[in-house]
Amino acid sequence: MGFFSNLTKEETKLLESISTVHNYSKEYLLSYEKEQNTHILFLLDGFAKAYKIDKNSNEIFLFHIYKDSVISDLSNVHNNLITSFSNISLLEDSKILKIEYKKFMELFVYSGILCQEYTNQLILRSNQLQMLLNREFIFDSVQKVAMMLDHDLEMFNKLKRS
């Protein structure tokens, strides 16, 4: 069941009126850490990763973002700006839905139309960050591999690690 699957035809047309679809190539840097945006980004098709850069310019992987997911960091429902928590880079050619955040919140979230889906995305992101803490600070190498097999088998197979 997709994020927008419960919308009626009228609601879909309303969403289309405040949205645009963009195609980006593999390795495109979609957003930078701490960048502010007035649009919420949704990955229609493709694959992305979230990461940060440490003080020594090393990339610190956070999590993957799969199709049919919100890309933007949903950190504050009372602000008209979205501030990126991390850098987002595309790992495949991707199709991105760009939605005017303020209007999206007014028309779809505050009205209750997509409130549950929005809340689910917030919970998903929280879970991803909890897994990050476990992976980086708690688990040993065997537990990290087991976690990847359990939560991200598709990526494990793509990486062909053994």
Number of C-alpha atoms within 10 A of each C-alpha: 6 10 16 14 10 13 15 11 9 9 15 13 12 15 19 14 11 15 19 13 14 12 13 15 13 15 15 15 15 14 21 17 15 12 13 14 16 16 20 22 24 21 23 20 17 20 20 25 19 20 19 17 13 9 7 6 8 9 12 12 15 18 16 18 21 16 17 18 17 22 26 20 16 18 14 10 13 8 11 16 19 22 20 19 19 21 20 24 20 22 17 15 16 20 18 23 20 19 21 19 21 18 16 19 21 11 16 17 17 12 11 13 17 20 14 12 17 18 13 13 18 16 12 14 19 12 12 16 14 11 19 15 13 15 18 13 9 11 15 11 10 8 13 16 18 13 16 14 14 11 12 13 14 12 13 15 11 8 9 8 8 6
